[in-house]
Amino acid sequence: QEQLLEFGGGLVQAGGSLRLSCSASGRTSDSYAMGWFRQAPGKEREFVAAISWNGGSTYYADSVKGRFTISRDNDKATVYLQMNSPKPENTAVYYCAAKIGGLIERPRWSLGRGMEYWGKGTLVTVSS
């Protein structure tokens, strides 16, 4: 059973930067595609970004493209989300997810379907 634990949430000013981390407990996490979702108050969960098992492929929601960067360090079993120039509307609980298979299936990630593992989330608040 894989466990995902997010770190790095907190309060950030609009236009600033923040980096989220997600650590995986299992020894096979480097075979997973991993990514981030978020859920704002009163809204449905939405896809943010995903990265393939070796970091060779990434996929972003249009709303964060050019501002957020996903990366991973398999030696540390950790995936990161660098948030640059966040906006107040990016305030949400950010969740890490992992999918066995390693490659990014865009329809699945866009809809958040078929993820085998989820973290418990970390709150990001962007002040204006």
Salt bridges, closest charged atoms under 4 A:
GLU46 OE2 - ARG38 NE 2.61
ASP62 OD1 - LYS65 NZ 3.00
GLU105 OE2 - LYS99 NZ 3.93
GLU105 OE1 - ARG108 NE 3.24
